[in-house]
Amino acid sequence: MDKRQLIEAIREHNPTAEIAFLNQFNEAQLQQYLDALDAARRKDLLIAGWVRPRPRLRMAS
């Protein structure tokens, strides 16, 4: 994909991303961001900062 196509694909996933902002990045960086958006959509990506840790249950003896 060329830069314009990458930006369009990113904006399909994230319509709040400004075109002027995305234009600052090269094609490889845009592809990496698009891949991360796709992984997040498929729920293959777990971002620990956004997930509340679950308490560990311990058995009493």
C-alpha distance matrix in Angstrom:
0.0 3.7 6.6 8.0 5.8 6.2 9.7 10.4 9.7 11.9 14.4 14.8 16.1 17.7 18.9 21.1 18.4 18.9 16.3 18.5 18.5 14.8 14.5 16.7 14.3 12.0 8.3 10.2 12.4 10.2 8.6 12.3 13.4 11.3 12.6 16.0 15.9 15.2 18.0 20.3 19.9 20.8 23.5 22.6 22.6 26.1 26.5 30.2 30.7 30.1 32.3 36.0 37.7 40.1 43.7 44.9 47.9 50.7 53.6 57.1 59.7
3.7 0.0 3.8 5.6 5.4 6.3 8.8 10.1 10.7 12.4 14.4 15.7 17.2 18.2 18.8 20.6 17.6 17.5 14.4 16.1 16.5 13.0 11.9 14.3 12.3 9.9 7.0 9.9 12.0 9.9 9.6 13.3 14.1 12.7 14.7 17.7 17.5 17.5 20.4 22.3 22.0 23.5 25.9 25.2 24.7 27.9 27.9 31.5 31.7 31.2 33.7 37.4 39.2 41.8 45.4 46.8 49.9 52.7 55.8 59.1 61.8
6.6 3.8 0.0 3.8 5.5 5.1 6.2 8.7 9.9 10.5 12.3 14.4 15.7 15.9 16.4 17.7 14.5 14.0 11.0 12.4 12.8 9.3 8.1 10.6 9.0 7.4 5.4 9.1 10.0 7.6 8.8 12.2 12.3 11.5 14.2 16.5 16.2 17.1 19.9 21.2 21.3 23.2 25.3 24.8 23.8 26.8 26.2 29.7 29.5 29.1 31.9 35.5 37.5 40.3 43.8 45.4 48.6 51.5 54.7 57.9 60.7
8.0 5.6 3.8 0.0 3.8 5.5 5.2 6.3 8.7 9.9 10.7 12.6 14.7 14.9 14.6 16.3 13.6 12.8 9.5 11.6 12.8 9.8 8.7 12.1 11.4 10.7 9.1 12.6 13.1 10.0 11.3 14.7 14.1 12.7 15.8 17.9 16.9 17.6 20.9 21.9 21.4 23.6 25.9 25.9 25.1 28.0 27.5 31.1 30.7 29.9 32.7 36.3 38.6 41.2 44.8 46.6 49.7 52.8 55.9 59.1 62.1
5.8 5.4 5.5 3.8 0.0 3.8 5.4 5.1 6.2 8.6 9.9 10.7 12.9 14.0 14.2 16.5 14.2 14.4 11.7 14.4 15.1 11.7 11.6 14.8 13.4 12.4 9.8 12.6 13.4 10.0 10.1 13.7 13.2 10.9 13.6 16.2 15.0 15.0 18.4 19.7 18.8 20.7 23.4 23.4 23.1 26.2 26.2 30.0 29.9 28.9 31.4 35.0 37.2 39.6 43.3 45.0 47.9 51.0 54.0 57.3 60.2
6.2 6.3 5.1 5.5 3.8 0.0 3.8 5.4 5.1 6.1 8.6 9.9 11.0 12.0 13.0 14.9 12.2 13.0 10.8 13.4 13.1 9.4 10.2 12.8 10.7 10.1 7.5 9.7 10.0 6.4 6.7 10.1 9.4 7.4 10.4 12.7 11.8 12.3 15.5 16.7 16.4 18.4 20.7 20.5 19.8 22.9 22.7 26.4 26.4 25.6 28.1 31.8 33.8 36.4 40.0 41.6 44.7 47.7 50.8 54.1 56.9
9.7 8.8 6.2 5.2 5.4 3.8 0.0 3.8 5.4 5.1 6.1 8.7 10.1 9.9 10.2 11.8 9.0 9.3 7.1 10.1 10.0 6.7 7.9 10.9 9.9 10.5 9.2 11.7 10.9 7.3 9.1 11.8 10.0 8.7 12.3 13.7 12.2 13.6 16.8 17.3 16.9 19.5 21.5 21.8 20.8 23.4 22.8 26.4 25.8 24.9 27.7 31.2 33.6 36.3 39.9 41.8 44.9 48.0 51.2 54.4 57.4
10.4 10.1 8.7 6.3 5.1 5.4 3.8 0.0 3.8 5.4 5.1 6.3 9.0 9.6 9.2 11.8 10.1 10.6 8.7 12.3 12.8 10.0 11.2 14.5 13.7 14.2 12.4 14.9 14.3 10.6 11.5 14.3 12.4 10.1 13.6 15.2 12.9 13.7 17.3 17.6 16.4 19.1 21.4 22.2 21.6 24.4 24.2 27.8 27.4 26.0 28.6 32.1 34.6 37.0 40.7 42.7 45.6 48.8 51.9 55.1 58.1
9.7 10.7 9.9 8.7 6.2 5.1 5.4 3.8 0.0 3.8 5.4 5.2 6.8 8.7 9.7 12.5 10.9 12.6 11.5 14.9 14.6 11.4 13.3 16.0 14.5 14.6 12.3 13.9 13.5 9.7 9.6 12.1 10.4 7.3 10.4 12.2 9.9 10.0 13.7 14.4 13.1 15.4 18.0 18.6 18.4 21.4 21.5 25.3 25.3 23.8 26.0 29.7 32.0 34.3 38.0 39.8 42.6 45.8 48.8 52.1 55.0
11.9 12.4 10.5 9.9 8.6 6.1 5.1 5.4 3.8 0.0 3.8 5.4 5.3 5.9 7.7 9.8 7.8 10.1 9.7 12.9 11.8 8.9 11.6 13.9 12.4 13.4 11.9 13.1 11.6 8.0 8.9 10.5 7.8 5.7 9.3 10.1 7.7 9.3 12.6 12.5 12.0 14.9 16.7 17.4 16.5 19.1 18.7 22.4 22.0 20.7 23.2 26.8 29.3 31.7 35.4 37.4 40.3 43.5 46.6 49.8 52.8
14.4 14.4 12.3 10.7 9.9 8.6 6.1 5.1 5.4 3.8 0.0 3.8 5.3 4.7 4.5 7.2 6.2 8.1 8.3 11.9 11.5 9.5 12.1 14.7 14.2 15.8 14.7 16.4 14.7 11.1 12.5 14.1 11.1 9.4 12.9 13.3 10.3 12.0 15.3 14.6 13.6 16.8 18.6 20.0 19.0 21.3 20.7 24.2 23.4 21.7 24.4 27.8 30.5 33.0 36.6 38.9 41.7 45.1 48.1 51.2 54.4
14.8 15.7 14.4 12.6 10.7 9.9 8.7 6.3 5.2 5.4 3.8 0.0 3.8 5.7 5.9 9.5 9.5 11.8 11.9 15.6 15.3 13.1 15.6 18.3 17.4 18.5 16.8 18.2 17.0 13.4 13.8 15.4 12.7 10.1 12.9 13.6 10.2 10.8 14.3 13.7 11.8 14.8 17.1 18.7 18.4 20.9 20.9 24.5 24.2 22.1 24.3 27.7 30.4 32.5 36.2 38.3 41.0 44.4 47.3 50.5 53.6
16.1 17.2 15.7 14.7 12.9 11.0 10.1 9.0 6.8 5.3 5.3 3.8 0.0 3.8 6.3 9.1 9.1 12.3 13.2 16.6 15.4 13.3 16.4 18.4 17.2 18.5 17.0 17.6 16.0 12.7 13.0 13.7 10.7 8.4 10.8 10.6 6.9 8.1 11.2 10.1 8.5 11.9 13.7 15.4 14.9 17.2 17.2 20.8 20.5 18.3 20.5 23.9 26.6 28.7 32.4 34.6 37.2 40.6 43.6 46.8 49.9
17.7 18.2 15.9 14.9 14.0 12.0 9.9 9.6 8.7 5.9 4.7 5.7 3.8 0.0 3.8 5.5 5.8 9.2 11.0 14.0 12.6 11.3 14.7 16.5 15.8 17.9 17.1 17.9 15.6 12.6 13.9 14.3 10.7 9.7 12.6 11.6 8.3 10.7 13.4 11.6 10.9 14.6 15.6 17.4 16.1 17.8 17.0 20.4 19.4 17.4 20.1 23.3 26.3 28.7 32.3 34.7 37.5 40.9 44.0 47.0 50.3
18.9 18.8 16.4 14.6 14.2 13.0 10.2 9.2 9.7 7.7 4.5 5.9 6.3 3.8 0.0 3.8 5.5 7.8 9.6 12.9 12.4 11.6 14.6 16.9 17.0 19.2 18.6 20.1 17.9 14.7 16.3 17.3 13.8 12.7 15.9 15.3 12.0 14.1 17.0 15.3 14.2 17.8 19.1 21.1 19.9 21.5 20.6 23.8 22.6 20.4 23.2 26.2 29.4 31.7 35.3 37.9 40.6 44.1 47.2 50.1 53.4
21.1 20.6 17.7 16.3 16.5 14.9 11.8 11.8 12.5 9.8 7.2 9.5 9.1 5.5 3.8 0.0 3.8 6.1 9.2 11.6 10.6 10.9 14.1 15.7 16.4 19.1 19.3 20.7 18.0 15.2 17.5 17.9 14.2 14.1 17.3 16.1 13.2 16.1 18.5 16.4 16.0 19.7 20.3 22.3 20.5 21.6 20.0 22.9 21.1 19.2 22.3 25.1 28.4 31.0 34.4 37.2 40.0 43.5 46.7 49.4 52.8
18.4 17.6 14.5 13.6 14.2 12.2 9.0 10.1 10.9 7.8 6.2 9.5 9.1 5.8 5.5 3.8 0.0 3.8 6.5 8.7 7.2 7.2 10.5 12.0 12.6 15.4 15.7 17.2 14.4 11.8 14.5 15.0 11.5 11.8 15.2 14.3 12.1 15.1 17.5 16.0 16.1 19.7 20.4 21.7 19.7 21.1 19.5 22.5 20.9 19.6 22.9 25.9 28.9 31.7 35.1 37.7 40.7 44.0 47.3 50.2 53.4
18.9 17.5 14.0 12.8 14.4 13.0 9.3 10.6 12.6 10.1 8.1 11.8 12.3 9.2 7.8 6.1 3.8 0.0 3.8 5.4 5.2 6.3 8.7 10.5 12.1 15.0 15.9 18.0 15.4 12.9 16.0 17.0 13.9 14.3 18.0 17.4 15.5 18.3 20.9 19.6 19.8 23.3 24.1 25.3 23.3 24.7 22.9 25.8 24.0 22.9 26.3 29.3 32.3 35.2 38.5 41.1 44.2 47.5 50.9 53.6 56.9
16.3 14.4 11.0 9.5 11.7 10.8 7.1 8.7 11.5 9.7 8.3 11.9 13.2 11.0 9.6 9.2 6.5 3.8 0.0 3.8 5.4 5.1 6.1 9.0 10.5 12.9 13.6 16.3 14.4 11.7 14.8 16.5 13.9 14.0 17.8 18.0 16.3 18.7 21.6 21.0 20.9 24.2 25.5 26.3 24.5 26.4 24.9 28.0 26.5 25.6 28.9 32.1 34.9 37.8 41.2 43.6 46.8 50.0 53.3 56.2 59.4
18.5 16.1 12.4 11.6 14.4 13.4 10.1 12.3 14.9 12.9 11.9 15.6 16.6 14.0 12.9 11.6 8.7 5.4 3.8 0.0 3.8 5.6 5.2 7.0 9.8 12.6 14.3 17.0 14.8 13.0 16.5 17.9 15.6 16.4 20.0 20.1 18.8 21.6 24.1 23.4 23.9 27.1 28.0 28.7 26.6 28.2 26.3 29.1 27.4 26.9 30.4 33.4 36.1 39.3 42.5 44.9 48.2 51.3 54.8 57.5 60.7
18.5 16.5 12.8 12.8 15.1 13.1 10.0 12.8 14.6 11.8 11.5 15.3 15.4 12.6 12.4 10.6 7.2 5.2 5.4 3.8 0.0 3.8 5.5 5.7 7.9 11.4 13.3 15.2 12.5 11.0 14.8 15.4 12.9 14.4 17.8 17.3 16.5 19.5 21.7 20.9 21.8 25.0 25.5 26.0 23.6 25.0 22.9 25.6 23.8 23.5 27.1 30.1 32.7 35.9 39.1 41.5 44.8 47.9 51.4 54.1 57.2
14.8 13.0 9.3 9.8 11.7 9.4 6.7 10.0 11.4 8.9 9.5 13.1 13.3 11.3 11.6 10.9 7.2 6.3 5.1 5.6 3.8 0.0 3.8 5.3 5.8 8.7 9.9 12.0 9.6 7.5 11.2 12.3 10.1 11.2 14.7 14.8 14.0 16.7 19.1 18.8 19.6 22.5 23.4 23.7 21.6 23.4 21.8 24.9 23.6 23.2 26.6 29.8 32.3 35.4 38.7 40.9 44.2 47.2 50.6 53.5 56.6
14.5 11.9 8.1 8.7 11.6 10.2 7.9 11.2 13.3 11.6 12.1 15.6 16.4 14.7 14.6 14.1 10.5 8.7 6.1 5.2 5.5 3.8 0.0 3.8 5.4 7.5 9.3 12.1 10.6 9.0 12.5 14.2 12.8 13.8 17.1 17.7 17.3 19.6 22.1 22.2 22.9 25.6 26.8 26.8 24.8 26.8 25.2 28.3 27.1 26.9 30.2 33.5 35.9 39.0 42.3 44.4 47.8 50.7 54.1 57.0 60.0
16.7 14.3 10.6 12.1 14.8 12.8 10.9 14.5 16.0 13.9 14.7 18.3 18.4 16.5 16.9 15.7 12.0 10.5 9.0 7.0 5.7 5.3 3.8 0.0 3.8 6.9 9.9 11.9 9.8 9.6 13.3 14.1 13.0 14.9 17.8 18.0 18.1 20.8 22.7 22.8 24.0 26.7 27.4 27.1 24.7 26.4 24.5 27.2 25.8 26.2 29.6 32.7 34.9 38.3 41.4 43.4 46.9 49.7 53.2 56.0 58.9
14.3 12.3 9.0 11.4 13.4 10.7 9.9 13.7 14.5 12.4 14.2 17.4 17.2 15.8 17.0 16.4 12.6 12.1 10.5 9.8 7.9 5.8 5.4 3.8 0.0 3.8 6.7 8.1 6.0 6.4 9.9 10.6 10.1 12.2 14.6 15.1 15.8 18.2 19.9 20.4 21.9 24.2 24.9 24.3 22.1 24.0 22.4 25.3 24.3 24.8 28.0 31.3 33.2 36.5 39.7 41.4 44.9 47.7 51.1 54.0 56.8
12.0 9.9 7.4 10.7 12.4 10.1 10.5 14.2 14.6 13.4 15.8 18.5 18.5 17.9 19.2 19.1 15.4 15.0 12.9 12.6 11.4 8.7 7.5 6.9 3.8 0.0 3.8 5.6 5.5 6.3 8.7 10.1 10.9 12.4 14.4 15.7 16.7 18.5 20.2 21.4 22.7 24.6 25.7 24.6 22.8 25.1 23.9 26.9 26.5 27.0 29.9 33.4 35.0 38.2 41.4 42.9 46.4 49.0 52.4 55.4 58.1
8.3 7.0 5.4 9.1 9.8 7.5 9.2 12.4 12.3 11.9 14.7 16.8 17.0 17.1 18.6 19.3 15.7 15.9 13.6 14.3 13.3 9.9 9.3 9.9 6.7 3.8 0.0 3.8 5.5 5.1 6.0 8.6 9.9 10.3 12.1 14.2 15.2 16.2 18.2 19.8 20.8 22.4 23.9 22.7 21.4 24.2 23.5 26.8 26.8 27.0 29.7 33.3 34.9 37.8 41.2 42.5 45.8 48.5 51.8 54.9 57.6
10.2 9.9 9.1 12.6 12.6 9.7 11.7 14.9 13.9 13.1 16.4 18.2 17.6 17.9 20.1 20.7 17.2 18.0 16.3 17.0 15.2 12.0 12.1 11.9 8.1 5.6 3.8 0.0 3.8 5.5 5.1 6.2 8.7 9.8 10.5 12.5 14.3 15.3 16.5 18.4 19.9 21.1 22.3 20.6 19.2 21.9 21.4 24.5 24.8 25.4 27.8 31.4 32.7 35.6 38.8 39.9 43.3 45.8 49.0 52.2 54.7
12.4 12.0 10.0 13.1 13.4 10.0 10.9 14.3 13.5 11.6 14.7 17.0 16.0 15.6 17.9 18.0 14.4 15.4 14.4 14.8 12.5 9.6 10.6 9.8 6.0 5.5 5.5 3.8 0.0 3.8 5.4 5.1 6.3 8.6 9.9 10.7 12.5 14.3 15.4 16.6 18.5 20.1 20.8 19.5 17.5 19.8 18.8 21.8 21.7 22.3 25.0 28.5 30.0 33.1 36.3 37.7 41.1 43.7 47.0 50.1 52.7
10.2 9.9 7.6 10.0 10.0 6.4 7.3 10.6 9.7 8.0 11.1 13.4 12.7 12.6 14.7 15.2 11.8 12.9 11.7 13.0 11.0 7.5 9.0 9.6 6.4 6.3 5.1 5.5 3.8 0.0 3.8 5.4 5.1 6.1 8.6 9.8 10.5 12.2 14.2 15.3 16.4 18.4 19.6 18.8 17.2 19.8 18.9 22.3 22.2 22.1 24.9 28.5 30.3 33.2 36.6 38.2 41.5 44.3 47.5 50.7 53.5
8.6 9.6 8.8 11.3 10.1 6.7 9.1 11.5 9.6 8.9 12.5 13.8 13.0 13.9 16.3 17.5 14.5 16.0 14.8 16.5 14.8 11.2 12.5 13.3 9.9 8.7 6.0 5.1 5.4 3.8 0.0 3.8 5.4 5.0 6.1 8.6 9.8 10.4 12.2 14.1 15.1 16.4 18.0 16.7 15.7 18.7 18.6 22.1 22.6 22.5 24.8 28.5 30.0 32.7 36.1 37.4 40.6 43.4 46.5 49.8 52.4
12.3 13.3 12.2 14.7 13.7 10.1 11.8 14.3 12.1 10.5 14.1 15.4 13.7 14.3 17.3 17.9 15.0 17.0 16.5 17.9 15.4 12.3 14.2 14.1 10.6 10.1 8.6 6.2 5.1 5.4 3.8 0.0 3.8 5.5 5.1 6.3 8.7 9.9 10.6 12.4 14.3 15.4 16.2 14.6 13.0 15.8 15.5 18.8 19.4 19.7 21.9 25.5 26.8 29.6 33.0 34.1 37.4 40.1 43.3 46.5 49.1
13.4 14.1 12.3 14.1 13.2 9.4 10.0 12.4 10.4 7.8 11.1 12.7 10.7 10.7 13.8 14.2 11.5 13.9 13.9 15.6 12.9 10.1 12.8 13.0 10.1 10.9 9.9 8.7 6.3 5.1 5.4 3.8 0.0 3.8 5.4 5.1 6.2 8.7 9.8 10.5 12.3 14.3 14.9 14.2 12.2 14.7 14.0 17.4 17.5 17.4 19.9 23.6 25.3 28.2 31.6 33.2 36.4 39.3 42.5 45.7 48.5
11.3 12.7 11.5 12.7 10.9 7.4 8.7 10.1 7.3 5.7 9.4 10.1 8.4 9.7 12.7 14.1 11.8 14.3 14.0 16.4 14.4 11.2 13.8 14.9 12.2 12.4 10.3 9.8 8.6 6.1 5.0 5.5 3.8 0.0 3.8 5.4 5.0 6.2 8.6 9.8 10.5 12.4 13.9 13.5 12.5 15.5 15.5 19.2 19.7 18.9 21.1 24.8 26.7 29.2 32.8 34.3 37.4 40.4 43.4 46.7 49.5
12.6 14.7 14.2 15.8 13.6 10.4 12.3 13.6 10.4 9.3 12.9 12.9 10.8 12.6 15.9 17.3 15.2 18.0 17.8 20.0 17.8 14.7 17.1 17.8 14.6 14.4 12.1 10.5 9.9 8.6 6.1 5.1 5.4 3.8 0.0 3.8 5.4 5.1 6.1 8.6 9.8 10.6 12.0 10.7 10.1 13.5 14.2 17.8 18.9 18.4 20.1 23.9 25.2 27.6 31.1 32.3 35.3 38.1 41.1 44.5 47.2
16.0 17.7 16.5 17.9 16.2 12.7 13.7 15.2 12.2 10.1 13.3 13.6 10.6 11.6 15.3 16.1 14.3 17.4 18.0 20.1 17.3 14.8 17.7 18.0 15.1 15.7 14.2 12.5 10.7 9.8 8.6 6.3 5.1 5.4 3.8 0.0 3.8 5.4 5.1 6.1 8.5 9.8 10.1 9.2 7.4 10.3 10.5 14.2 15.1 14.6 16.5 20.2 21.7 24.2 27.8 29.1 32.2 35.1 38.2 41.5 44.3
15.9 17.5 16.2 16.9 15.0 11.8 12.2 12.9 9.9 7.7 10.3 10.2 6.9 8.3 12.0 13.2 12.1 15.5 16.3 18.8 16.5 14.0 17.3 18.1 15.8 16.7 15.2 14.3 12.5 10.5 9.8 8.7 6.2 5.0 5.4 3.8 0.0 3.8 5.5 5.1 6.1 8.7 9.5 10.0 8.8 11.5 11.7 15.5 16.0 14.7 16.6 20.3 22.4 24.7 28.4 30.0 33.0 36.1 39.2 42.4 45.4
15.2 17.5 17.1 17.6 15.0 12.3 13.6 13.7 10.0 9.3 12.0 10.8 8.1 10.7 14.1 16.1 15.1 18.3 18.7 21.6 19.5 16.7 19.6 20.8 18.2 18.5 16.2 15.3 14.3 12.2 10.4 9.9 8.7 6.2 5.1 5.4 3.8 0.0 3.8 5.4 5.0 6.3 8.4 8.6 8.9 12.3 13.6 17.3 18.5 17.0 18.2 22.0 23.7 25.6 29.3 30.7 33.4 36.5 39.3 42.7 45.5
18.0 20.4 19.9 20.9 18.4 15.5 16.8 17.3 13.7 12.6 15.3 14.3 11.2 13.4 17.0 18.5 17.5 20.9 21.6 24.1 21.7 19.1 22.1 22.7 19.9 20.2 18.2 16.5 15.4 14.2 12.2 10.6 9.8 8.6 6.1 5.1 5.5 3.8 0.0 3.8 5.4 5.1 5.9 5.0 5.3 9.0 10.9 14.4 16.2 15.0 15.8 19.5 20.7 22.6 26.2 27.3 30.1 33.1 35.9 39.3 42.1
20.3 22.3 21.2 21.9 19.7 16.7 17.3 17.6 14.4 12.5 14.6 13.7 10.1 11.6 15.3 16.4 16.0 19.6 21.0 23.4 20.9 18.8 22.2 22.8 20.4 21.4 19.8 18.4 16.6 15.3 14.1 12.4 10.5 9.8 8.6 6.1 5.1 5.4 3.8 0.0 3.8 5.4 4.7 5.9 5.0 7.5 8.8 12.4 13.7 11.9 12.9 16.6 18.3 20.3 24.0 25.5 28.3 31.5 34.4 37.7 40.7
19.9 22.0 21.3 21.4 18.8 16.4 16.9 16.4 13.1 12.0 13.6 11.8 8.5 10.9 14.2 16.0 16.1 19.8 20.9 23.9 21.8 19.6 22.9 24.0 21.9 22.7 20.8 19.9 18.5 16.4 15.1 14.3 12.3 10.5 9.8 8.5 6.1 5.0 5.4 3.8 0.0 3.8 5.3 7.7 8.3 10.7 12.3 15.7 16.9 14.5 15.3 18.8 20.8 22.3 26.1 27.7 30.2 33.5 36.2 39.6 42.6
20.8 23.5 23.2 23.6 20.7 18.4 19.5 19.1 15.4 14.9 16.8 14.8 11.9 14.6 17.8 19.7 19.7 23.3 24.2 27.1 25.0 22.5 25.6 26.7 24.2 24.6 22.4 21.1 20.1 18.4 16.4 15.4 14.3 12.4 10.6 9.8 8.7 6.3 5.1 5.4 3.8 0.0 3.8 5.4 7.7 10.5 13.1 16.2 18.1 16.1 16.1 19.5 20.9 22.0 25.7 26.8 29.1 32.3 34.8 38.3 41.1
23.5 25.9 25.3 25.9 23.4 20.7 21.5 21.4 18.0 16.7 18.6 17.1 13.7 15.6 19.1 20.3 20.4 24.1 25.5 28.0 25.5 23.4 26.8 27.4 24.9 25.7 23.9 22.3 20.8 19.6 18.0 16.2 14.9 13.9 12.0 10.1 9.5 8.4 5.9 4.7 5.3 3.8 0.0 3.8 5.4 7.1 10.0 12.8 14.9 12.9 12.5 15.8 17.0 18.2 21.9 23.1 25.5 28.7 31.3 34.8 37.6
22.6 25.2 24.8 25.9 23.4 20.5 21.8 22.2 18.6 17.4 20.0 18.7 15.4 17.4 21.1 22.3 21.7 25.3 26.3 28.7 26.0 23.7 26.8 27.1 24.3 24.6 22.7 20.6 19.5 18.8 16.7 14.6 14.2 13.5 10.7 9.2 10.0 8.6 5.0 5.9 7.7 5.4 3.8 0.0 3.8 6.6 9.8 12.6 15.3 14.1 13.7 17.1 17.7 19.0 22.5 23.2 25.8 28.7 31.3 34.9 37.5
22.6 24.7 23.8 25.1 23.1 19.8 20.8 21.6 18.4 16.5 19.0 18.4 14.9 16.1 19.9 20.5 19.7 23.3 24.5 26.6 23.6 21.6 24.8 24.7 22.1 22.8 21.4 19.2 17.5 17.2 15.7 13.0 12.2 12.5 10.1 7.4 8.8 8.9 5.3 5.0 8.3 7.7 5.4 3.8 0.0 3.8 6.3 9.5 11.9 11.1 11.3 14.9 15.7 17.7 21.3 22.3 25.2 28.1 31.1 34.5 37.2
26.1 27.9 26.8 28.0 26.2 22.9 23.4 24.4 21.4 19.1 21.3 20.9 17.2 17.8 21.5 21.6 21.1 24.7 26.4 28.2 25.0 23.4 26.8 26.4 24.0 25.1 24.2 21.9 19.8 19.8 18.7 15.8 14.7 15.5 13.5 10.3 11.5 12.3 9.0 7.5 10.7 10.5 7.1 6.6 3.8 0.0 3.8 6.0 8.9 8.3 7.9 11.4 12.0 14.2 17.7 18.8 21.9 24.9 28.0 31.2 34.1
26.5 27.9 26.2 27.5 26.2 22.7 22.8 24.2 21.5 18.7 20.7 20.9 17.2 17.0 20.6 20.0 19.5 22.9 24.9 26.3 22.9 21.8 25.2 24.5 22.4 23.9 23.5 21.4 18.8 18.9 18.6 15.5 14.0 15.5 14.2 10.5 11.7 13.6 10.9 8.8 12.3 13.1 10.0 9.8 6.3 3.8 0.0 3.8 5.6 5.7 6.7 10.2 11.4 14.3 17.7 19.3 22.7 25.6 28.9 31.9 34.9
30.2 31.5 29.7 31.1 30.0 26.4 26.4 27.8 25.3 22.4 24.2 24.5 20.8 20.4 23.8 22.9 22.5 25.8 28.0 29.1 25.6 24.9 28.3 27.2 25.3 26.9 26.8 24.5 21.8 22.3 22.1 18.8 17.4 19.2 17.8 14.2 15.5 17.3 14.4 12.4 15.7 16.2 12.8 12.6 9.5 6.0 3.8 0.0 3.8 5.4 5.2 7.8 8.2 11.5 14.5 16.2 19.7 22.5 26.0 28.8 31.8
30.7 31.7 29.5 30.7 29.9 26.4 25.8 27.4 25.3 22.0 23.4 24.2 20.5 19.4 22.6 21.1 20.9 24.0 26.5 27.4 23.8 23.6 27.1 25.8 24.3 26.5 26.8 24.8 21.7 22.2 22.6 19.4 17.5 19.7 18.9 15.1 16.0 18.5 16.2 13.7 16.9 18.1 14.9 15.3 11.9 8.9 5.6 3.8 0.0 3.8 5.7 7.7 9.3 12.9 15.7 17.9 21.4 24.3 27.9 30.4 33.5
30.1 31.2 29.1 29.9 28.9 25.6 24.9 26.0 23.8 20.7 21.7 22.1 18.3 17.4 20.4 19.2 19.6 22.9 25.6 26.9 23.5 23.2 26.9 26.2 24.8 27.0 27.0 25.4 22.3 22.1 22.5 19.7 17.4 18.9 18.4 14.6 14.7 17.0 15.0 11.9 14.5 16.1 12.9 14.1 11.1 8.3 5.7 5.4 3.8 0.0 3.8 6.6 9.4 12.5 15.7 18.3 21.5 24.7 28.1 30.7 34.0
32.3 33.7 31.9 32.7 31.4 28.1 27.7 28.6 26.0 23.2 24.4 24.3 20.5 20.1 23.2 22.3 22.9 26.3 28.9 30.4 27.1 26.6 30.2 29.6 28.0 29.9 29.7 27.8 25.0 24.9 24.8 21.9 19.9 21.1 20.1 16.5 16.6 18.2 15.8 12.9 15.3 16.1 12.5 13.7 11.3 7.9 6.7 5.2 5.7 3.8 0.0 3.8 6.2 8.9 12.3 14.8 17.9 21.2 24.5 27.3 30.6
36.0 37.4 35.5 36.3 35.0 31.8 31.2 32.1 29.7 26.8 27.8 27.7 23.9 23.3 26.2 25.1 25.9 29.3 32.1 33.4 30.1 29.8 33.5 32.7 31.3 33.4 33.3 31.4 28.5 28.5 28.5 25.5 23.6 24.8 23.9 20.2 20.3 22.0 19.5 16.6 18.8 19.5 15.8 17.1 14.9 11.4 10.2 7.8 7.7 6.6 3.8 0.0 3.8 6.4 9.3 12.4 15.3 18.6 22.0 24.5 27.9
37.7 39.2 37.5 38.6 37.2 33.8 33.6 34.6 32.0 29.3 30.5 30.4 26.6 26.3 29.4 28.4 28.9 32.3 34.9 36.1 32.7 32.3 35.9 34.9 33.2 35.0 34.9 32.7 30.0 30.3 30.0 26.8 25.3 26.7 25.2 21.7 22.4 23.7 20.7 18.3 20.8 20.9 17.0 17.7 15.7 12.0 11.4 8.2 9.3 9.4 6.2 3.8 0.0 3.8 6.5 9.0 12.3 15.4 18.9 21.4 24.7
40.1 41.8 40.3 41.2 39.6 36.4 36.3 37.0 34.3 31.7 33.0 32.5 28.7 28.7 31.7 31.0 31.7 35.2 37.8 39.3 35.9 35.4 39.0 38.3 36.5 38.2 37.8 35.6 33.1 33.2 32.7 29.6 28.2 29.2 27.6 24.2 24.7 25.6 22.6 20.3 22.3 22.0 18.2 19.0 17.7 14.2 14.3 11.5 12.9 12.5 8.9 6.4 3.8 0.0 3.8 6.4 9.1 12.5 15.8 18.5 21.8
43.7 45.4 43.8 44.8 43.3 40.0 39.9 40.7 38.0 35.4 36.6 36.2 32.4 32.3 35.3 34.4 35.1 38.5 41.2 42.5 39.1 38.7 42.3 41.4 39.7 41.4 41.2 38.8 36.3 36.6 36.1 33.0 31.6 32.8 31.1 27.8 28.4 29.3 26.2 24.0 26.1 25.7 21.9 22.5 21.3 17.7 17.7 14.5 15.7 15.7 12.3 9.3 6.5 3.8 0.0 3.8 6.3 9.4 12.8 15.2 18.6
44.9 46.8 45.4 46.6 45.0 41.6 41.8 42.7 39.8 37.4 38.9 38.3 34.6 34.7 37.9 37.2 37.7 41.1 43.6 44.9 41.5 40.9 44.4 43.4 41.4 42.9 42.5 39.9 37.7 38.2 37.4 34.1 33.2 34.3 32.3 29.1 30.0 30.7 27.3 25.5 27.7 26.8 23.1 23.2 22.3 18.8 19.3 16.2 17.9 18.3 14.8 12.4 9.0 6.4 3.8 0.0 3.8 6.4 9.9 12.7 15.8
47.9 49.9 48.6 49.7 47.9 44.7 44.9 45.6 42.6 40.3 41.7 41.0 37.2 37.5 40.6 40.0 40.7 44.2 46.8 48.2 44.8 44.2 47.8 46.9 44.9 46.4 45.8 43.3 41.1 41.5 40.6 37.4 36.4 37.4 35.3 32.2 33.0 33.4 30.1 28.3 30.2 29.1 25.5 25.8 25.2 21.9 22.7 19.7 21.4 21.5 17.9 15.3 12.3 9.1 6.3 3.8 0.0 3.8 6.7 9.5 12.9
50.7 52.7 51.5 52.8 51.0 47.7 48.0 48.8 45.8 43.5 45.1 44.4 40.6 40.9 44.1 43.5 44.0 47.5 50.0 51.3 47.9 47.2 50.7 49.7 47.7 49.0 48.5 45.8 43.7 44.3 43.4 40.1 39.3 40.4 38.1 35.1 36.1 36.5 33.1 31.5 33.5 32.3 28.7 28.7 28.1 24.9 25.6 22.5 24.3 24.7 21.2 18.6 15.4 12.5 9.4 6.4 3.8 0.0 3.7 6.4 9.4
53.6 55.8 54.7 55.9 54.0 50.8 51.2 51.9 48.8 46.6 48.1 47.3 43.6 44.0 47.2 46.7 47.3 50.9 53.3 54.8 51.4 50.6 54.1 53.2 51.1 52.4 51.8 49.0 47.0 47.5 46.5 43.3 42.5 43.4 41.1 38.2 39.2 39.3 35.9 34.4 36.2 34.8 31.3 31.3 31.1 28.0 28.9 26.0 27.9 28.1 24.5 22.0 18.9 15.8 12.8 9.9 6.7 3.7 0.0 3.8 6.4
57.1 59.1 57.9 59.1 57.3 54.1 54.4 55.1 52.1 49.8 51.2 50.5 46.8 47.0 50.1 49.4 50.2 53.6 56.2 57.5 54.1 53.5 57.0 56.0 54.0 55.4 54.9 52.2 50.1 50.7 49.8 46.5 45.7 46.7 44.5 41.5 42.4 42.7 39.3 37.7 39.6 38.3 34.8 34.9 34.5 31.2 31.9 28.8 30.4 30.7 27.3 24.5 21.4 18.5 15.2 12.7 9.5 6.4 3.8 0.0 3.8
59.7 61.8 60.7 62.1 60.2 56.9 57.4 58.1 55.0 52.8 54.4 53.6 49.9 50.3 53.4 52.8 53.4 56.9 59.4 60.7 57.2 56.6 60.0 58.9 56.8 58.1 57.6 54.7 52.7 53.5 52.4 49.1 48.5 49.5 47.2 44.3 45.4 45.5 42.1 40.7 42.6 41.1 37.6 37.5 37.2 34.1 34.9 31.8 33.5 34.0 30.6 27.9 24.7 21.8 18.6 15.8 12.9 9.4 6.4 3.8 0.0
